Amino acid sequence: MTACERVSLTGAFDVALPPDRAFRLFGPSGDRAAAEGWVPVFPGPAMDETEPGTVFTAAHGERRTTCVVVRCEPPRAIAYSVVTDGEWAGLITVTLQPSPGGSSVTVSYQLTTLVPEANPRLRSFAAAYRRYLDSWRDSIAGWGADAAGLGH
């Protein structure tokens, strides 16, 4: 029997906003700047969507991910427990540090497949991780100086 697999991925990129303005980009609704098609849905009240314990879901095609905010230390860090139905589960952590041009953002994913059939998809995600983070960086840069205002 094939075992489920686990990966730990970490990468960094810079954004041209200081941490106190860039932090909002990495909250549940702020991820819209980085992830095309990302629309969080909050099944319960979310007065502060970055408060630990806040639950939200998001669909990616036919897959659905359930996320729970497990840590939030504005403007330095936010972490999510994530479960993508029938595929994988794990932890996503985003940390921000001041840098000369704005902020250095470090994004870590620790994921474990839930079924061996998801192993190839996890390997593919891991192999493309640098490009994935580059797409976040490029999307955020495309939003420009208005990115931290979000308006949603």
C-alpha positions as CSV (number, residue, x, y, z in Angstrom):
1,M,0.0,0.0,0.0
2,T,1.3,3.5,-0.9
3,A,1.7,5.8,2.0
4,C,0.5,9.4,2.2
5,E,3.2,12.0,1.7
6,R,4.2,15.2,3.5
7,V,6.0,18.3,2.3
8,S,7.4,21.3,4.0
9,L,7.8,24.3,1.7
10,T,9.1,27.7,2.4
11,G,9.8,30.6,0.2
12,A,10.1,34.4,0.3
13,F,9.4,37.5,-1.8
14,D,9.3,41.2,-1.3
15,V,6.4,43.6,-1.6
16,A,6.6,47.4,-1.8
17,L,4.5,48.1,1.3
18,P,5.6,48.2,4.9
19,P,4.3,45.3,7.1
20,D,1.6,47.4,8.7
21,R,0.0,48.0,5.2
22,A,1.0,44.7,3.6
23,F,-0.4,42.5,6.4
24,R,-4.0,42.9,5.2
25,L,-3.0,41.3,1.9
26,F,-2.5,37.9,3.7
27,G,-5.7,37.8,5.6
28,P,-8.7,35.7,4.2
29,S,-10.1,38.5,2.0
30,G,-6.7,40.0,1.3
31,D,-5.6,36.8,-0.5
32,R,-7.8,37.9,-3.3
33,A,-4.9,40.1,-4.4
34,A,-2.6,37.1,-4.7
35,A,-4.8,34.2,-5.7
36,E,-6.9,34.6,-8.8
37,G,-10.4,33.3,-8.2
38,W,-9.9,33.2,-4.4
39,V,-13.2,34.1,-2.7
40,P,-13.5,33.3,1.0
41,V,-16.9,32.3,2.3
42,F,-17.5,32.7,6.0
43,P,-20.1,30.2,7.3
44,G,-20.5,32.1,10.6
45,P,-20.1,35.6,11.8
46,A,-16.6,37.1,11.2
47,M,-16.3,40.5,12.9
48,D,-12.6,40.3,12.5
49,E,-11.7,37.7,9.8
50,T,-8.1,37.4,11.1
51,E,-9.2,36.4,14.7
52,P,-8.0,32.9,15.7
53,G,-10.8,30.5,15.4
54,T,-12.4,32.2,12.3
55,V,-13.5,29.6,9.8
56,F,-13.9,30.1,6.1
57,T,-14.0,28.1,2.9
58,A,-12.9,28.7,-0.7
59,A,-13.4,26.7,-3.9
60,H,-10.8,25.9,-6.5
61,G,-12.6,24.4,-9.4
62,E,-14.2,21.3,-8.0
63,R,-12.1,21.2,-4.8
64,R,-13.1,23.0,-1.6
65,T,-10.7,24.1,1.1
66,T,-11.7,24.7,4.7
67,C,-9.4,27.1,6.6
68,V,-9.2,28.1,10.3
69,V,-7.1,31.0,11.5
70,V,-4.9,29.5,14.2
71,R,-2.5,32.5,14.8
72,C,-2.6,36.2,14.1
73,E,0.0,38.7,15.2
74,P,-0.5,41.8,13.1
75,P,1.5,43.0,11.3
76,R,4.1,40.2,11.7
77,A,2.3,36.8,11.1
78,I,-0.8,34.9,10.3
79,A,-1.3,31.1,10.2
80,Y,-4.1,28.9,8.9
81,S,-5.0,25.3,9.4
82,V,-6.2,24.0,6.0
83,V,-8.0,20.9,4.7
84,T,-8.7,20.5,1.0
85,D,-11.5,17.9,0.8
86,G,-10.2,14.4,-0.1
87,E,-6.8,15.8,-0.9
88,W,-4.5,17.2,1.8
89,A,-4.4,19.0,5.2
90,G,-1.8,21.1,6.9
91,L,-0.6,24.5,8.0
92,I,0.1,27.7,6.1
93,T,2.1,30.4,7.8
94,V,2.9,33.9,6.5
95,T,5.4,36.1,8.2
96,L,6.4,39.7,7.3
97,Q,9.5,41.6,8.2
98,P,10.4,45.2,7.3
99,S,12.8,45.5,4.4
100,P,14.4,48.5,2.7
101,G,11.8,48.4,-0.1
102,G,8.8,47.6,2.1
103,S,8.3,44.0,3.4
104,S,10.0,40.7,3.1
105,V,7.2,38.0,3.1
106,T,7.9,34.4,4.0
107,V,5.3,31.8,3.2
108,S,5.5,28.3,4.5
109,Y,3.2,25.3,3.7
110,Q,3.3,22.1,5.7
111,L,1.0,19.7,3.9
112,T,0.2,16.0,4.2
113,T,-2.0,14.1,1.7
114,L,-5.1,12.5,3.1
115,V,-5.2,9.7,0.5
116,P,-2.3,8.2,-1.5
117,E,-4.1,9.2,-4.7
118,A,-3.3,12.8,-3.9
119,N,0.4,12.3,-3.7
120,P,1.1,13.2,-7.4
121,R,-0.8,16.5,-7.0
122,L,1.1,17.3,-3.9
123,R,4.4,16.6,-5.6
124,S,3.3,18.8,-8.5
125,F,2.4,21.7,-6.1
126,A,5.8,21.3,-4.4
127,A,7.7,21.3,-7.7
128,A,5.9,24.6,-8.8
129,Y,6.1,26.3,-5.4
130,R,8.6,28.9,-6.4
131,R,6.4,29.9,-9.4
132,Y,3.4,29.9,-7.2
133,L,5.0,32.4,-4.8
134,D,6.2,34.5,-7.8
135,S,2.6,34.7,-9.0
136,W,1.6,36.0,-5.6
137,R,4.3,38.6,-5.7
138,D,3.4,39.6,-9.3
139,S,-0.3,39.8,-8.5
140,I,0.3,42.0,-5.5
141,A,2.6,44.3,-7.4
142,G,-0.1,44.5,-10.1
143,W,-2.5,45.9,-7.5
144,G,-0.1,48.7,-6.8
145,A,-0.2,51.1,-3.9
146,D,-4.0,50.6,-3.5
147,A,-3.5,46.9,-2.6
148,A,-3.5,47.5,1.1
149,G,-6.8,49.3,1.0
150,L,-8.5,46.3,-0.6
151,G,-12.0,47.8,-0.5
152,H,-13.7,44.5,0.3
